[in-house]
Amino acid sequence: MVNLPTIDMAGTGQNIRRLRKQAGLSVKDLQDIFGFATPQAIYKWQQGVALPTIDNLVILAAVLQVRLDDILEINTVARMQIGA
């Protein structure tokens, strides 16, 4: 068995919400920064229903002035059998 890291979507969403608020930004602010027509993607990120794409994650980290590791919540609980 090998421990493989997985992204905790709910935890990552909580981090996005918390960091956005700490930065003093509204969902509408992020919507405008990303050029999204609606705020739905950002709400989905915050709810842990979806994750930002890698390029949006890099932009989010820059906007929030944090590292990617500060946004992503990583679990190493998943185990996978390697080999036959």
WOMOTA-V322870 format. One line per field, one symbol per residue. burial: 1 if it has 16 or more other C-alpha atoms within 10 Angstrom, else 0. A space follows every 10 residues. Layout:
burial->???
This chain:
burial->0000000011 1111111011 0000001001 1000000010 1110111101 1100001011 1001000000 1110000000 0000
